[in-house]
Amino acid sequence: MIAKIQISNTREATQILELQRLSYRVEADLIGSDLIPGLHENLEQLQNSDETFYGFFEAQILWGAISFKLEHHTLDIHRLVVHPNHFRQGIARSLLEFVLKPELKAKRCIVQTGVLNSPAIGLYQKLGFVELEQREVIPGLWVCVLEKMLPNSV
């Protein structure tokens, strides 16, 4: 089940924080860098974000989460995290498909992931994302920026 998460709720925000640390630790190992901001984010920083969060729950346990901002008809995905014990079970894909629905009225979607995170890049490409560029967002951390145009949007 996918449901909205209120990060103002300390319990829910703590669950997100724990989940993203586990997930980003795997990505850090893949890309050879622990400079991923989500690895070092604290509860206050998370709760002060202005992102919209949704979680993937099974038996009331949070196994995956996605967050985004919607500005000027662009859906900007900020996080997509899955518990490492549940990789390759369709959770990330379900969360992506959930936020790509026309109800959000986005005309395009953008996302960034580590250049060496081939599982994530592969998933985005399977869903129709194309690479726009690779760039160094902070010294030593290279990301791949991907975009998907959403032609069926209102």
C-alpha positions as a printed Julia matrix, in Angstrom:
154×3 Matrix{Float64}:
  0.0    0.0     0.0
  1.25   3.49   -0.84
  0.29   6.29    1.54
  1.27   9.87    2.22
  3.8   10.42    4.99
  3.67  13.44    7.27
  7.27  14.32    8.03
  6.09  16.74   10.68
  5.21  13.58   12.63
  8.43  12.66   14.44
  7.75   8.92   14.33
  7.13   8.95   10.58
 10.11  11.21    9.9
 12.35   8.94   11.97
 11.22   5.95    9.9
 12.13   7.82    6.7
 15.51   8.83    8.12
 16.37   5.25    9.11
 15.21   3.88    5.77
 17.13   6.4     3.71
 20.34   5.8     5.67
 20.12   2.06    4.92
 19.3    2.63    1.27
 21.86   5.39    0.67
 24.57   3.3     2.37
 24.15   0.75   -0.44
 24.27   3.51   -3.06
 27.36   4.99   -1.39
 29.07   1.62   -1.71
 28.03   1.36   -5.37
 29.33   4.79   -6.33
 32.36   4.75   -4.06
 31.41   7.89   -2.14
 29.66   8.55    1.15
 29.02  12.19    0.23
 25.33  11.5    -0.42
 23.52  14.18    1.62
 20.8   11.77    2.79
 23.42   9.73    4.65
 24.19  12.71    6.87
 20.8   14.39    7.16
 19.38  14.73   10.66
 15.77  14.67   11.8
 15.44  18.45   11.92
 16.79  18.88    8.4
 14.43  16.22    7.1
 11.41  17.76    8.82
 12.32  21.19    7.45
 12.32  20.0     3.86
  9.44  21.18    1.74
  9.12  17.91   -0.13
  6.01  15.75   -0.4
  6.56  12.21    0.87
  4.86   8.9     0.11
  5.72   5.53    1.56
  5.3    1.95    0.47
  3.94  -0.06    3.39
  3.42  -3.76    3.82
  1.87  -4.99    7.08
  2.27  -1.43    8.38
  6.05  -1.56    7.88
  7.71   1.12    5.73
  9.77  -0.61    3.04
 10.19   2.25    0.56
  9.67   5.98    0.2
  9.69   8.68   -2.43
  9.74  12.44   -2.08
  9.34  15.2    -4.61
  8.62  18.84   -5.27
  6.21  19.98   -7.94
  7.06  23.39   -9.38
  6.08  24.91  -12.73
  4.69  21.57  -13.96
  8.0   19.83  -13.21
  7.98  16.9   -10.84
 11.42  16.9    -9.23
 12.09  13.63   -7.4
 14.38  14.24   -4.44
 14.53  10.77   -2.87
 13.63   7.25   -3.82
 14.71   4.78   -1.16
 13.99   1.13   -0.52
 15.07  -1.07    2.36
 18.01  -3.16    1.09
 16.25  -6.4     2.11
 13.5   -5.5    -0.38
 15.53  -4.43   -3.42
 14.32  -5.79   -6.76
 10.79  -6.47   -5.52
  9.09  -3.7    -7.5
  8.81  -1.21   -4.63
 10.8    1.59   -6.3
  8.93   1.06   -9.56
  5.56   1.16   -7.75
  6.47   4.42   -6.02
  7.66   6.0    -9.26
  4.57   4.94  -11.17
  2.42   6.28   -8.34
  3.88   9.81   -8.54
  3.99   9.87  -12.35
  0.2    9.74  -12.6
 -1.49  12.58  -14.5
 -3.32  13.8   -11.37
 -0.24  15.81  -10.36
 -0.48  17.73  -13.65
  3.27  17.54  -14.24
  4.54  17.9   -17.79
  7.96  16.51  -17.04
  9.78  14.64  -14.31
 13.44  14.96  -13.36
 15.58  12.88  -11.03
 19.24  12.54  -10.07
 21.21   9.51   -8.96
 24.84   8.6    -8.63
 26.56   8.15  -12.0
 27.69   4.66  -10.96
 24.3    3.61   -9.59
 23.47   1.41  -12.57
 20.47  -0.35  -10.92
 18.71   3.0   -10.37
 19.64   4.35  -13.79
 18.37   1.13  -15.37
 15.04   1.42  -13.56
 14.57   5.03  -14.64
 15.43   4.16  -18.24
 12.95   1.25  -18.23
 10.29   3.77  -17.23
 11.16   6.09  -20.11
 13.64   8.48  -18.51
 16.54   9.71  -20.63
 19.86  11.03  -19.45
 20.23  14.8   -19.7
 23.68  15.24  -18.23
 26.23  14.15  -15.69
 27.5   16.75  -13.25
 29.48  17.13  -10.08
 27.01  18.44   -7.49
 29.58  18.72   -4.71
 33.3   18.0    -5.01
 33.67  14.26   -5.48
 29.96  13.46   -6.0
 28.89  12.94   -9.61
 25.24  12.47  -10.49
 23.33  11.53  -13.59
 20.35  13.79  -14.27
 17.46  12.05  -16.02
 14.21  13.4   -17.44
 10.9   11.99  -18.57
  8.37  14.0   -20.5
  4.8   13.29  -19.43
  2.65  13.79  -22.55
 -0.57  12.55  -21.0
 -0.6   15.28  -18.37
 -3.3   17.89  -18.15
